[in-house]
Structures are given as C-alpha cells and as structure tokens.
C-alpha cells in the first residue's frame, strides 16, 4: 500500500482499514507462535502499512476544516 492510495480515503475508511490490518497482524502472530506462519515477511509489511495509515490519520486530523 502506497501513500498515494491513501490520499483519497476518508478518516473513517482509514480507521477501518487500520483496524482490519491490526486484526490480520494478530492472526499472523498467532500463526507464528504455533510455528505455522508461511510468510514471515508479511508481518513487516503489515506493520509498515499500519504506520502509513496512522500517519495519514494524523494528517487528516491536523488539516483545518
């Protein structure tokens, strides 16, 4: 996910996407704990995507209405 993809999203959409990604990270961590995780690099990319979403959320909140 790139920042250019996030520029058109509303604050509610960004929050929903962040919640979904956090849930996916949780599921992957459970798989990792039980040694069933096939793609460990996916955790890293999801964490970075969540960080991008949080950055965009901060930008939306600080933007004057």
PDBQT receptor file of N, H, CA, C and O in Angstrom, charges set to zero:
ATOM      1  N   UNK A   1       0.848  -1.169   0.000  1.00  0.00    +0.000 N 
ATOM      2  CA  UNK A   1       0.000   0.000   0.000  1.00  0.00    +0.000 C 
ATOM      3  C   UNK A   1       0.899   1.239   0.000  1.00  0.00    +0.000 C 
ATOM      4  O   UNK A   1       1.842   1.343   0.784  1.00  0.00    +0.000 OA
ATOM      5  N   UNK A   2       0.591   2.150  -0.876  1.00  0.00    +0.000 N 
ATOM      6  H   UNK A   2      -0.175   2.066  -1.514  1.00  0.00    +0.000 HD
ATOM      7  CA  UNK A   2       1.362   3.381  -1.005  1.00  0.00    +0.000 C 
ATOM      8  C   UNK A   2       0.569   4.549  -0.427  1.00  0.00    +0.000 C 
ATOM      9  O   UNK A   2      -0.652   4.477  -0.292  1.00  0.00    +0.000 OA
ATOM     10  N   UNK A   3       1.267   5.609  -0.093  1.00  0.00    +0.000 N 
ATOM     11  H   UNK A   3       2.259   5.668  -0.203  1.00  0.00    +0.000 HD
ATOM     12  CA  UNK A   3       0.591   6.791   0.433  1.00  0.00    +0.000 C 
ATOM     13  C   UNK A   3      -0.330   7.409  -0.609  1.00  0.00    +0.000 C 
ATOM     14  O   UNK A   3      -1.337   8.022  -0.252  1.00  0.00    +0.000 OA
ATOM     15  N   UNK A   4      -0.005   7.260  -1.892  1.00  0.00    +0.000 N 
ATOM     16  H   UNK A   4       0.813   6.762  -2.181  1.00  0.00    +0.000 HD
ATOM     17  CA  UNK A   4      -0.877   7.816  -2.922  1.00  0.00    +0.000 C 
ATOM     18  C   UNK A   4      -2.236   7.127  -2.919  1.00  0.00    +0.000 C 
ATOM     19  O   UNK A   4      -3.242   7.739  -3.277  1.00  0.00    +0.000 OA
ATOM     20  N   UNK A   5      -2.275   5.860  -2.518  1.00  0.00    +0.000 N 
ATOM     21  H   UNK A   5      -1.458   5.362  -2.227  1.00  0.00    +0.000 HD
ATOM     22  CA  UNK A   5      -3.545   5.139  -2.438  1.00  0.00    +0.000 C 
ATOM     23  C   UNK A   5      -4.382   5.632  -1.260  1.00  0.00    +0.000 C 
ATOM     24  O   UNK A   5      -5.607   5.509  -1.275  1.00  0.00    +0.000 OA
ATOM     25  N   UNK A   6      -3.733   6.186  -0.248  1.00  0.00    +0.000 N 
ATOM     26  H   UNK A   6      -2.738   6.286  -0.236  1.00  0.00    +0.000 HD
ATOM     27  CA  UNK A   6      -4.431   6.603   0.970  1.00  0.00    +0.000 C 
ATOM     28  C   UNK A   6      -4.953   8.032   0.899  1.00  0.00    +0.000 C 
ATOM     29  O   UNK A   6      -5.782   8.425   1.719  1.00  0.00    +0.000 OA
ATOM     30  N   UNK A   7      -4.484   8.807  -0.057  1.00  0.00    +0.000 N 
ATOM     31  H   UNK A   7      -3.810   8.488  -0.723  1.00  0.00    +0.000 HD
ATOM     32  CA  UNK A   7      -4.856  10.220  -0.103  1.00  0.00    +0.000 C 
ATOM     33  C   UNK A   7      -6.336  10.447  -0.354  1.00  0.00    +0.000 C 
ATOM     34  O   UNK A   7      -6.879  11.475   0.051  1.00  0.00    +0.000 OA
ATOM     35  N   UNK A   8      -7.003   9.499  -1.018  1.00  0.00    +0.000 N 
ATOM     36  H   UNK A   8      -6.561   8.664  -1.346  1.00  0.00    +0.000 HD
ATOM     37  CA  UNK A   8      -8.414   9.678  -1.347  1.00  0.00    +0.000 C 
ATOM     38  C   UNK A   8      -9.349   9.114  -0.286  1.00  0.00    +0.000 C 
ATOM     39  O   UNK A   8     -10.565   9.270  -0.399  1.00  0.00    +0.000 OA
ATOM     40  N   UNK A   9      -8.813   8.466   0.735  1.00  0.00    +0.000 N 
ATOM     41  H   UNK A   9      -7.826   8.339   0.826  1.00  0.00    +0.000 HD
ATOM     42  CA  UNK A   9      -9.652   7.836   1.750  1.00  0.00    +0.000 C 
ATOM     43  C   UNK A   9     -10.093   8.844   2.797  1.00  0.00    +0.000 C 
ATOM     44  O   UNK A   9      -9.367   9.785   3.118  1.00  0.00    +0.000 OA
ATOM     45  N   UNK A  10     -11.292   8.634   3.324  1.00  0.00    +0.000 N 
ATOM     46  H   UNK A  10     -11.881   7.870   3.063  1.00  0.00    +0.000 HD
ATOM     47  CA  UNK A  10     -11.780   9.472   4.412  1.00  0.00    +0.000 C 
ATOM     48  C   UNK A  10     -11.224   8.962   5.727  1.00  0.00    +0.000 C 
ATOM     49  O   UNK A  10     -10.616   7.894   5.784  1.00  0.00    +0.000 OA
ATOM     50  N   UNK A  11     -11.436   9.731   6.784  1.00  0.00    +0.000 N 
ATOM     51  H   UNK A  11     -11.930  10.599   6.738  1.00  0.00    +0.000 HD
ATOM     52  CA  UNK A  11     -10.932   9.346   8.103  1.00  0.00    +0.000 C 
ATOM     53  C   UNK A  11     -11.548   8.028   8.569  1.00  0.00    +0.000 C 
ATOM     54  O   UNK A  11     -10.851   7.192   9.145  1.00  0.00    +0.000 OA
ATOM     55  N   UNK A  12     -12.823   7.834   8.331  1.00  0.00    +0.000 N 
ATOM     56  H   UNK A  12     -13.390   8.513   7.863  1.00  0.00    +0.000 HD
ATOM     57  CA  UNK A  12     -13.494   6.598   8.736  1.00  0.00    +0.000 C 
ATOM     58  C   UNK A  12     -12.949   5.392   7.968  1.00  0.00    +0.000 C 
ATOM     59  O   UNK A  12     -12.784   4.311   8.532  1.00  0.00    +0.000 OA
ATOM     60  N   UNK A  13     -12.674   5.586   6.696  1.00  0.00    +0.000 N 
ATOM     61  H   UNK A  13     -12.808   6.465   6.238  1.00  0.00    +0.000 HD
ATOM     62  CA  UNK A  13     -12.123   4.493   5.885  1.00  0.00    +0.000 C 
ATOM     63  C   UNK A  13     -10.711   4.128   6.344  1.00  0.00    +0.000 C 
ATOM     64  O   UNK A  13     -10.342   2.954   6.371  1.00  0.00    +0.000 OA
ATOM     65  N   UNK A  14      -9.933   5.135   6.701  1.00  0.00    +0.000 N 
ATOM     66  H   UNK A  14     -10.232   6.089   6.679  1.00  0.00    +0.000 HD
ATOM     67  CA  UNK A  14      -8.574   4.893   7.177  1.00  0.00    +0.000 C 
ATOM     68  C   UNK A  14      -8.620   4.119   8.489  1.00  0.00    +0.000 C 
ATOM     69  O   UNK A  14      -7.863   3.167   8.679  1.00  0.00    +0.000 OA
ATOM     70  N   UNK A  15      -9.514   4.530   9.402  1.00  0.00    +0.000 N 
ATOM     71  H   UNK A  15     -10.129   5.303   9.248  1.00  0.00    +0.000 HD
ATOM     72  CA  UNK A  15      -9.648   3.817  10.678  1.00  0.00    +0.000 C 
ATOM     73  C   UNK A  15     -10.074   2.369  10.468  1.00  0.00    +0.000 C 
ATOM     74  O   UNK A  15      -9.549   1.468  11.122  1.00  0.00    +0.000 OA
ATOM     75  N   UNK A  16     -11.017   2.139   9.566  1.00  0.00    +0.000 N 
ATOM     76  H   UNK A  16     -11.444   2.871   9.034  1.00  0.00    +0.000 HD
ATOM     77  CA  UNK A  16     -11.493   0.779   9.302  1.00  0.00    +0.000 C 
ATOM     78  C   UNK A  16     -10.381  -0.083   8.708  1.00  0.00    +0.000 C 
ATOM     79  O   UNK A  16     -10.216  -1.240   9.092  1.00  0.00    +0.000 OA
ATOM     80  N   UNK A  17      -9.633   0.472   7.786  1.00  0.00    +0.000 N 
ATOM     81  H   UNK A  17      -9.767   1.412   7.474  1.00  0.00    +0.000 HD
ATOM     82  CA  UNK A  17      -8.533  -0.270   7.162  1.00  0.00    +0.000 C 
ATOM     83  C   UNK A  17      -7.454  -0.590   8.198  1.00  0.00    +0.000 C 
ATOM     84  O   UNK A  17      -6.894  -1.686   8.198  1.00  0.00    +0.000 OA
ATOM     85  N   UNK A  18      -7.168   0.358   9.069  1.00  0.00    +0.000 N 
ATOM     86  H   UNK A  18      -7.622   1.249   9.069  1.00  0.00    +0.000 HD
ATOM     87  CA  UNK A  18      -6.179   0.138  10.120  1.00  0.00    +0.000 C 
ATOM     88  C   UNK A  18      -6.630  -0.973  11.062  1.00  0.00    +0.000 C 
ATOM     89  O   UNK A  18      -5.831  -1.824  11.452  1.00  0.00    +0.000 OA
ATOM     90  N   UNK A  19      -7.901  -0.963  11.425  1.00  0.00    +0.000 N 
ATOM     91  H   UNK A  19      -8.550  -0.271  11.108  1.00  0.00    +0.000 HD
ATOM     92  CA  UNK A  19      -8.449  -1.998  12.304  1.00  0.00    +0.000 C 
ATOM     93  C   UNK A  19      -8.338  -3.372  11.643  1.00  0.00    +0.000 C 
ATOM     94  O   UNK A  19      -7.986  -4.351  12.301  1.00  0.00    +0.000 OA
ATOM     95  N   UNK A  20      -8.633  -3.446  10.362  1.00  0.00    +0.000 N 
ATOM     96  H   UNK A  20      -8.919  -2.651   9.827  1.00  0.00    +0.000 HD
ATOM     97  CA  UNK A  20      -8.544  -4.719   9.640  1.00  0.00    +0.000 C 
ATOM     98  C   UNK A  20      -7.103  -5.232   9.588  1.00  0.00    +0.000 C 
ATOM     99  O   UNK A  20      -6.854  -6.421   9.784  1.00  0.00    +0.000 OA
ATOM    100  N   UNK A  21      -6.164  -4.332   9.323  1.00  0.00    +0.000 N 
ATOM    101  H   UNK A  21      -6.366  -3.366   9.164  1.00  0.00    +0.000 HD
ATOM    102  CA  UNK A  21      -4.761  -4.742   9.254  1.00  0.00    +0.000 C 
ATOM    103  C   UNK A  21      -4.243  -5.188  10.620  1.00  0.00    +0.000 C 
ATOM    104  O   UNK A  21      -3.474  -6.145  10.711  1.00  0.00    +0.000 OA
ATOM    105  N   UNK A  22      -4.659  -4.502  11.672  1.00  0.00    +0.000 N 
ATOM    106  H   UNK A  22      -5.283  -3.725  11.598  1.00  0.00    +0.000 HD
ATOM    107  CA  UNK A  22      -4.245  -4.901  13.016  1.00  0.00    +0.000 C 
ATOM    108  C   UNK A  22      -4.789  -6.289  13.367  1.00  0.00    +0.000 C 
ATOM    109  O   UNK A  22      -4.110  -7.081  14.021  1.00  0.00    +0.000 OA
ATOM    110  N   UNK A  23      -6.001  -6.571  12.933  1.00  0.00    +0.000 N 
ATOM    111  H   UNK A  23      -6.552  -5.927  12.402  1.00  0.00    +0.000 HD
ATOM    112  CA  UNK A  23      -6.580  -7.898  13.159  1.00  0.00    +0.000 C 
ATOM    113  C   UNK A  23      -5.796  -8.963  12.392  1.00  0.00    +0.000 C 
ATOM    114  O   UNK A  23      -5.569 -10.060  12.900  1.00  0.00    +0.000 OA
ATOM    115  N   UNK A  24      -5.386  -8.634  11.170  1.00  0.00    +0.000 N 
ATOM    116  H   UNK A  24      -5.570  -7.743  10.757  1.00  0.00    +0.000 HD
ATOM    117  CA  UNK A  24      -4.603  -9.567  10.374  1.00  0.00    +0.000 C 
ATOM    118  C   UNK A  24      -3.232  -9.811  11.005  1.00  0.00    +0.000 C 
ATOM    119  O   UNK A  24      -2.736 -10.938  10.996  1.00  0.00    +0.000 OA
ATOM    120  N   UNK A  25      -2.616  -8.758  11.552  1.00  0.00    +0.000 N 
ATOM    121  H   UNK A  25      -3.019  -7.843  11.560  1.00  0.00    +0.000 HD
ATOM    122  CA  UNK A  25      -1.340  -8.915  12.252  1.00  0.00    +0.000 C 
ATOM    123  C   UNK A  25      -1.512  -9.843  13.444  1.00  0.00    +0.000 C 
ATOM    124  O   UNK A  25      -0.668 -10.703  13.696  1.00  0.00    +0.000 OA
ATOM    125  N   UNK A  26      -2.602  -9.669  14.172  1.00  0.00    +0.000 N 
ATOM    126  H   UNK A  26      -3.287  -8.971  13.967  1.00  0.00    +0.000 HD
ATOM    127  CA  UNK A  26      -2.878 -10.525  15.325  1.00  0.00    +0.000 C 
ATOM    128  C   UNK A  26      -2.965 -11.989  14.903  1.00  0.00    +0.000 C 
ATOM    129  O   UNK A  26      -2.389 -12.864  15.550  1.00  0.00    +0.000 OA
ATOM    130  N   UNK A  27      -3.684 -12.248  13.823  1.00  0.00    +0.000 N 
ATOM    131  H   UNK A  27      -4.152 -11.537  13.297  1.00  0.00    +0.000 HD
ATOM    132  CA  UNK A  27      -3.826 -13.622  13.336  1.00  0.00    +0.000 C 
ATOM    133  C   UNK A  27      -2.475 -14.200  12.913  1.00  0.00    +0.000 C 
ATOM    134  O   UNK A  27      -2.188 -15.367  13.176  1.00  0.00    +0.000 OA
ATOM    135  N   UNK A  28      -1.653 -13.389  12.263  1.00  0.00    +0.000 N 
ATOM    136  H   UNK A  28      -1.886 -12.440  12.050  1.00  0.00    +0.000 HD
ATOM    137  CA  UNK A  28      -0.340 -13.857  11.837  1.00  0.00    +0.000 C 
ATOM    138  C   UNK A  28       0.576 -14.128  13.031  1.00  0.00    +0.000 C 
ATOM    139  O   UNK A  28       1.383 -15.057  12.998  1.00  0.00    +0.000 OA
ATOM    140  N   UNK A  29       0.450 -13.323  14.077  1.00  0.00    +0.000 N 
ATOM    141  H   UNK A  29      -0.206 -12.568  14.103  1.00  0.00    +0.000 HD
ATOM    142  CA  UNK A  29       1.250 -13.565  15.282  1.00  0.00    +0.000 C 
ATOM    143  C   UNK A  29       0.852 -14.877  15.942  1.00  0.00    +0.000 C 
ATOM    144  O   UNK A  29       1.702 -15.601  16.460  1.00  0.00    +0.000 OA
ATOM    145  N   UNK A  30      -0.437 -15.181  15.922  1.00  0.00    +0.000 N 
ATOM    146  H   UNK A  30      -1.127 -14.592  15.501  1.00  0.00    +0.000 HD
ATOM    147  CA  UNK A  30      -0.877 -16.474  16.457  1.00  0.00    +0.000 C 
ATOM    148  C   UNK A  30      -0.291 -17.622  15.648  1.00  0.00    +0.000 C 
ATOM    149  O   UNK A  30       0.145 -18.627  16.211  1.00  0.00    +0.000 OA
ATOM    150  N   UNK A  31      -0.281 -17.472  14.331  1.00  0.00    +0.000 N 
ATOM    151  H   UNK A  31      -0.635 -16.656  13.874  1.00  0.00    +0.000 HD
ATOM    152  CA  UNK A  31       0.313 -18.497  13.481  1.00  0.00    +0.000 C 
ATOM    153  C   UNK A  31       1.814 -18.621  13.743  1.00  0.00    +0.000 C 
ATOM    154  O   UNK A  31       2.362 -19.724  13.739  1.00  0.00    +0.000 OA
ATOM    155  N   UNK A  32       2.469 -17.496  13.969  1.00  0.00    +0.000 N 
ATOM    156  H   UNK A  32       2.024 -16.600  13.973  1.00  0.00    +0.000 HD
ATOM    157  CA  UNK A  32       3.898 -17.504  14.224  1.00  0.00    +0.000 C 
ATOM    158  C   UNK A  32       4.200 -18.211  15.543  1.00  0.00    +0.000 C 
ATOM    159  O   UNK A  32       5.188 -18.939  15.647  1.00  0.00    +0.000 OA
ATOM    160  N   UNK A  33       3.366 -18.002  16.531  1.00  0.00    +0.000 N 
ATOM    161  H   UNK A  33       2.564 -17.411  16.447  1.00  0.00    +0.000 HD
ATOM    162  CA  UNK A  33       3.572 -18.639  17.831  1.00  0.00    +0.000 C 
ATOM    163  C   UNK A  33       3.418 -20.151  17.741  1.00  0.00    +0.000 C 
ATOM    164  O   UNK A  33       4.074 -20.889  18.475  1.00  0.00    +0.000 OA
ATOM    165  N   UNK A  34       2.559 -20.609  16.852  1.00  0.00    +0.000 N 
ATOM    166  H   UNK A  34       2.025 -20.009  16.256  1.00  0.00    +0.000 HD
ATOM    167  CA  UNK A  34       2.355 -22.047  16.704  1.00  0.00    +0.000 C 
ATOM    168  C   UNK A  34       3.197 -22.628  15.563  1.00  0.00    +0.000 C 
ATOM    169  O   UNK A  34       2.970 -23.761  15.138  1.00  0.00    +0.000 OA
ATOM    170  N   UNK A  35       4.162 -21.855  15.072  1.00  0.00    +0.000 N 
ATOM    171  H   UNK A  35       4.347 -20.935  15.417  1.00  0.00    +0.000 HD
ATOM    172  CA  UNK A  35       5.097 -22.273  14.011  1.00  0.00    +0.000 C 
ATOM    173  C   UNK A  35       4.388 -22.677  12.723  1.00  0.00    +0.000 C 
ATOM    174  O   UNK A  35       4.821 -23.613  12.052  1.00  0.00    +0.000 OA
ATOM    175  N   UNK A  36       3.312 -21.992  12.371  1.00  0.00    +0.000 N 
ATOM    176  H   UNK A  36       2.960 -21.231  12.917  1.00  0.00    +0.000 HD
ATOM    177  CA  UNK A  36       2.583 -22.278  11.148  1.00  0.00    +0.000 C 
ATOM    178  C   UNK A  36       2.634 -21.129  10.144  1.00  0.00    +0.000 C 
ATOM    179  O   UNK A  36       1.963 -21.169   9.113  1.00  0.00    +0.000 OA
ATOM    180  N   UNK A  37       3.418 -20.124  10.444  1.00  0.00    +0.000 N 
ATOM    181  H   UNK A  37       3.963 -20.092  11.281  1.00  0.00    +0.000 HD
ATOM    182  CA  UNK A  37       3.483 -18.942   9.582  1.00  0.00    +0.000 C 
ATOM    183  C   UNK A  37       4.330 -19.247   8.346  1.00  0.00    +0.000 C 
ATOM    184  O   UNK A  37       5.499 -19.615   8.455  1.00  0.00    +0.000 OA
ATOM    185  N   UNK A  38       3.720 -19.088   7.169  1.00  0.00    +0.000 N 
ATOM    186  H   UNK A  38       2.770 -18.789   7.081  1.00  0.00    +0.000 HD
ATOM    187  CA  UNK A  38       4.416 -19.396   5.921  1.00  0.00    +0.000 C 
ATOM    188  C   UNK A  38       5.226 -18.220   5.391  1.00  0.00    +0.000 C 
ATOM    189  O   UNK A  38       6.298 -18.418   4.819  1.00  0.00    +0.000 OA
ATOM    190  N   UNK A  39       4.734 -17.009   5.572  1.00  0.00    +0.000 N 
ATOM    191  H   UNK A  39       3.863 -16.848   6.037  1.00  0.00    +0.000 HD
ATOM    192  CA  UNK A  39       5.400 -15.819   5.034  1.00  0.00    +0.000 C 
ATOM    193  C   UNK A  39       5.695 -14.832   6.167  1.00  0.00    +0.000 C 
ATOM    194  O   UNK A  39       4.894 -13.930   6.415  1.00  0.00    +0.000 OA
ATOM    195  N   UNK A  40       6.816 -14.985   6.851  1.00  0.00    +0.000 N 
ATOM    196  H   UNK A  40       7.466 -15.718   6.649  1.00  0.00    +0.000 HD
ATOM    197  CA  UNK A  40       7.122 -14.093   7.972  1.00  0.00    +0.000 C 
ATOM    198  C   UNK A  40       7.329 -12.635   7.555  1.00  0.00    +0.000 C 
ATOM    199  O   UNK A  40       7.156 -11.734   8.376  1.00  0.00    +0.000 OA
ATOM    200  N   UNK A  41       7.689 -12.394   6.319  1.00  0.00    +0.000 N 
ATOM    201  H   UNK A  41       7.830 -13.126   5.652  1.00  0.00    +0.000 HD
ATOM    202  CA  UNK A  41       7.902 -11.016   5.859  1.00  0.00    +0.000 C 
ATOM    203  C   UNK A  41       6.583 -10.244   5.786  1.00  0.00    +0.000 C 
ATOM    204  O   UNK A  41       6.591  -9.013   5.785  1.00  0.00    +0.000 OA
ATOM    205  N   UNK A  42       5.478 -10.935   5.726  1.00  0.00    +0.000 N 
ATOM    206  H   UNK A  42       5.472 -11.935   5.727  1.00  0.00    +0.000 HD
ATOM    207  CA  UNK A  42       4.176 -10.271   5.652  1.00  0.00    +0.000 C 
ATOM    208  C   UNK A  42       3.897  -9.458   6.914  1.00  0.00    +0.000 C 
ATOM    209  O   UNK A  42       3.243  -8.417   6.851  1.00  0.00    +0.000 OA
ATOM    210  N   UNK A  43       4.390  -9.929   8.060  1.00  0.00    +0.000 N 
ATOM    211  H   UNK A  43       4.921 -10.775   8.112  1.00  0.00    +0.000 HD
ATOM    212  CA  UNK A  43       4.226  -9.169   9.302  1.00  0.00    +0.000 C 
ATOM    213  C   UNK A  43       4.870  -7.792   9.187  1.00  0.00    +0.000 C 
ATOM    214  O   UNK A  43       4.293  -6.789   9.608  1.00  0.00    +0.000 OA
ATOM    215  N   UNK A  44       6.046  -7.754   8.625  1.00  0.00    +0.000 N 
ATOM    216  H   UNK A  44       6.515  -8.568   8.283  1.00  0.00    +0.000 HD
ATOM    217  CA  UNK A  44       6.770  -6.491   8.468  1.00  0.00    +0.000 C 
ATOM    218  C   UNK A  44       6.016  -5.533   7.556  1.00  0.00    +0.000 C 
ATOM    219  O   UNK A  44       5.884  -4.349   7.868  1.00  0.00    +0.000 OA
ATOM    220  N   UNK A  45       5.524  -6.039   6.436  1.00  0.00    +0.000 N 
ATOM    221  H   UNK A  45       5.631  -7.001   6.183  1.00  0.00    +0.000 HD
ATOM    222  CA  UNK A  45       4.808  -5.162   5.502  1.00  0.00    +0.000 C 
ATOM    223  C   UNK A  45       3.495  -4.658   6.114  1.00  0.00    +0.000 C 
ATOM    224  O   UNK A  45       3.103  -3.513   5.892  1.00  0.00    +0.000 OA
ATOM    225  N   UNK A  46       2.827  -5.513   6.878  1.00  0.00    +0.000 N 
ATOM    226  H   UNK A  46       3.146  -6.444   7.058  1.00  0.00    +0.000 HD
ATOM    227  CA  UNK A  46       1.584  -5.080   7.511  1.00  0.00    +0.000 C 
ATOM    228  C   UNK A  46       1.841  -4.018   8.576  1.00  0.00    +0.000 C 
ATOM    229  O   UNK A  46       1.073  -3.063   8.698  1.00  0.00    +0.000 OA
ATOM    230  N   UNK A  47       2.911  -4.176   9.344  1.00  0.00    +0.000 N 
ATOM    231  H   UNK A  47       3.535  -4.951   9.245  1.00  0.00    +0.000 HD
ATOM    232  CA  UNK A  47       3.255  -3.161  10.347  1.00  0.00    +0.000 C 
ATOM    233  C   UNK A  47       3.539  -1.821   9.682  1.00  0.00    +0.000 C 
ATOM    234  O   UNK A  47       3.140  -0.771  10.186  1.00  0.00    +0.000 OA
ATOM    235  N   UNK A  48       4.226  -1.866   8.555  1.00  0.00    +0.000 N 
ATOM    236  H   UNK A  48       4.549  -2.719   8.145  1.00  0.00    +0.000 HD
ATOM    237  CA  UNK A  48       4.527  -0.625   7.833  1.00  0.00    +0.000 C 
ATOM    238  C   UNK A  48       3.252  -0.002   7.253  1.00  0.00    +0.000 C 
ATOM    239  O   UNK A  48       3.108   1.221   7.241  1.00  0.00    +0.000 OA
ATOM    240  N   UNK A  49       2.339  -0.832   6.779  1.00  0.00    +0.000 N 
ATOM    241  H   UNK A  49       2.456  -1.825   6.789  1.00  0.00    +0.000 HD
ATOM    242  CA  UNK A  49       1.068  -0.320   6.273  1.00  0.00    +0.000 C 
ATOM    243  C   UNK A  49       0.264   0.351   7.382  1.00  0.00    +0.000 C 
ATOM    244  O   UNK A  49      -0.353   1.394   7.166  1.00  0.00    +0.000 OA
ATOM    245  N   UNK A  50       0.273  -0.248   8.561  1.00  0.00    +0.000 N 
ATOM    246  H   UNK A  50       0.775  -1.095   8.737  1.00  0.00    +0.000 HD
ATOM    247  CA  UNK A  50      -0.429   0.352   9.701  1.00  0.00    +0.000 C 
ATOM    248  C   UNK A  50       0.204   1.700  10.032  1.00  0.00    +0.000 C 
ATOM    249  O   UNK A  50      -0.506   2.660  10.330  1.00  0.00    +0.000 OA
ATOM    250  N   UNK A  51       1.519   1.778   9.983  1.00  0.00    +0.000 N 
ATOM    251  H   UNK A  51       2.096   0.998   9.741  1.00  0.00    +0.000 HD
ATOM    252  CA  UNK A  51       2.202   3.044  10.254  1.00  0.00    +0.000 C 
ATOM    253  C   UNK A  51       1.822   4.104   9.217  1.00  0.00    +0.000 C 
ATOM    254  O   UNK A  51       1.631   5.270   9.561  1.00  0.00    +0.000 OA
ATOM    255  N   UNK A  52       1.713   3.699   7.957  1.00  0.00    +0.000 N 
ATOM    256  H   UNK A  52       1.868   2.751   7.678  1.00  0.00    +0.000 HD
ATOM    257  CA  UNK A  52       1.287   4.642   6.916  1.00  0.00    +0.000 C 
ATOM    258  C   UNK A  52      -0.141   5.133   7.181  1.00  0.00    +0.000 C 
ATOM    259  O   UNK A  52      -0.446   6.314   7.011  1.00  0.00    +0.000 OA
ATOM    260  N   UNK A  53      -0.998   4.218   7.593  1.00  0.00    +0.000 N 
ATOM    261  H   UNK A  53      -0.750   3.259   7.731  1.00  0.00    +0.000 HD
ATOM    262  CA  UNK A  53      -2.377   4.599   7.891  1.00  0.00    +0.000 C 
ATOM    263  C   UNK A  53      -2.444   5.559   9.077  1.00  0.00    +0.000 C 
ATOM    264  O   UNK A  53      -3.216   6.517   9.062  1.00  0.00    +0.000 OA
ATOM    265  N   UNK A  54      -1.644   5.303  10.090  1.00  0.00    +0.000 N 
ATOM    266  H   UNK A  54      -1.017   4.524  10.102  1.00  0.00    +0.000 HD
ATOM    267  CA  UNK A  54      -1.626   6.191  11.253  1.00  0.00    +0.000 C 
ATOM    268  C   UNK A  54      -1.089   7.570  10.871  1.00  0.00    +0.000 C 
ATOM    269  O   UNK A  54      -1.567   8.585  11.378  1.00  0.00    +0.000 OA
ATOM    270  N   UNK A  55      -0.109   7.608   9.991  1.00  0.00    +0.000 N 
ATOM    271  H   UNK A  55       0.279   6.784   9.579  1.00  0.00    +0.000 HD
ATOM    272  CA  UNK A  55       0.416   8.885   9.512  1.00  0.00    +0.000 C 
ATOM    273  C   UNK A  55      -0.665   9.654   8.769  1.00  0.00    +0.000 C 
ATOM    274  O   UNK A  55      -0.842  10.855   8.978  1.00  0.00    +0.000 OA
ATOM    275  N   UNK A  56      -1.382   8.955   7.902  1.00  0.00    +0.000 N 
ATOM    276  H   UNK A  56      -1.238   7.980   7.733  1.00  0.00    +0.000 HD
ATOM    277  CA  UNK A  56      -2.461   9.608   7.142  1.00  0.00    +0.000 C 
ATOM    278  C   UNK A  56      -3.574  10.086   8.071  1.00  0.00    +0.000 C 
ATOM    279  O   UNK A  56      -4.155  11.149   7.854  1.00  0.00    +0.000 OA
ATOM    280  N   UNK A  57      -3.869   9.304   9.098  1.00  0.00    +0.000 N 
ATOM    281  H   UNK A  57      -3.397   8.440   9.275  1.00  0.00    +0.000 HD
ATOM    282  CA  UNK A  57      -4.891   9.691  10.060  1.00  0.00    +0.000 C 
ATOM    283  C   UNK A  57      -4.488  10.963  10.790  1.00  0.00    +0.000 C 
ATOM    284  O   UNK A  57      -5.320  11.842  11.015  1.00  0.00    +0.000 OA
ATOM    285  N   UNK A  58      -3.224  11.064  11.160  1.00  0.00    +0.000 N 
ATOM    286  H   UNK A  58      -2.548  10.350  10.977  1.00  0.00    +0.000 HD
ATOM    287  CA  UNK A  58      -2.715  12.270  11.812  1.00  0.00    +0.000 C 
ATOM    288  C   UNK A  58      -2.816  13.471  10.878  1.00  0.00    +0.000 C 
ATOM    289  O   UNK A  58      -3.164  14.571  11.307  1.00  0.00    +0.000 OA
ATOM    290  N   UNK A  59      -2.510  13.257   9.596  1.00  0.00    +0.000 N 
ATOM    291  H   UNK A  59      -2.227  12.363   9.247  1.00  0.00    +0.000 HD
ATOM    292  CA  UNK A  59      -2.614  14.336   8.629  1.00  0.00    +0.000 C 
ATOM    293  C   UNK A  59      -4.058  14.810   8.486  1.00  0.00    +0.000 C 
ATOM    294  O   UNK A  59      -4.314  16.011   8.400  1.00  0.00    +0.000 OA
ATOM    295  N   UNK A  60      -4.994  13.875   8.463  1.00  0.00    +0.000 N 
ATOM    296  H   UNK A  60      -4.786  12.899   8.533  1.00  0.00    +0.000 HD
ATOM    297  CA  UNK A  60      -6.401  14.238   8.323  1.00  0.00    +0.000 C 
ATOM    298  C   UNK A  60      -6.909  14.999   9.536  1.00  0.00    +0.000 C 
ATOM    299  O   UNK A  60      -7.711  15.924   9.405  1.00  0.00    +0.000 OA
ATOM    300  N   UNK A  61      -6.446  14.615  10.703  1.00  0.00    +0.000 N 
ATOM    301  H   UNK A  61      -5.794  13.864  10.810  1.00  0.00    +0.000 HD
ATOM    302  CA  UNK A  61      -6.893  15.277  11.935  1.00  0.00    +0.000 C 
ATOM    303  C   UNK A  61      -6.327  16.677  12.077  1.00  0.00    +0.000 C 
ATOM    304  O   UNK A  61      -6.991  17.562  12.616  1.00  0.00    +0.000 OA
ATOM    305  N   UNK A  62      -5.102  16.890  11.597  1.00  0.00    +0.000 N 
ATOM    306  H   UNK A  62      -4.562  16.171  11.159  1.00  0.00    +0.000 HD
ATOM    307  CA  UNK A  62      -4.457  18.192  11.753  1.00  0.00    +0.000 C 
ATOM    308  C   UNK A  62      -4.848  19.174  10.651  1.00  0.00    +0.000 C 
ATOM    309  O   UNK A  62      -4.591  20.373  10.764  1.00  0.00    +0.000 OA
ATOM    310  N   UNK A  63      -5.470  18.664   9.585  1.00  0.00    +0.000 N 
ATOM    311  H   UNK A  63      -5.678  17.690   9.494  1.00  0.00    +0.000 HD
ATOM    312  CA  UNK A  63      -5.869  19.524   8.481  1.00  0.00    +0.000 C 
ATOM    313  C   UNK A  63      -7.025  20.426   8.923  1.00  0.00    +0.000 C 
ATOM    314  O   UNK A  63      -7.999  19.931   9.490  1.00  0.00    +0.000 OA
ATOM    315  N   UNK A  64      -6.943  21.725   8.679  1.00  0.00    +0.000 N 
ATOM    316  H   UNK A  64      -6.152  22.127   8.218  1.00  0.00    +0.000 HD
ATOM    317  CA  UNK A  64      -8.031  22.619   9.084  1.00  0.00    +0.000 C 
ATOM    318  C   UNK A  64      -9.308  22.322   8.296  1.00  0.00    +0.000 C 
ATOM    319  O   UNK A  64      -9.264  22.047   7.097  1.00  0.00    +0.000 OA
ATOM    320  N   UNK A  65     -10.426  22.383   8.980  1.00  0.00    +0.000 N 
ATOM    321  H   UNK A  65     -10.462  22.607   9.954  1.00  0.00    +0.000 HD
ATOM    322  CA  UNK A  65     -11.713  22.056   8.350  1.00  0.00    +0.000 C 
ATOM    323  C   UNK A  65     -12.237  23.138   7.471  1.00  0.00    +0.000 C 
ATOM    324  O   UNK A  65     -13.308  22.991   6.883  1.00  0.00    +0.000 OA
TER     325      UNK A  65
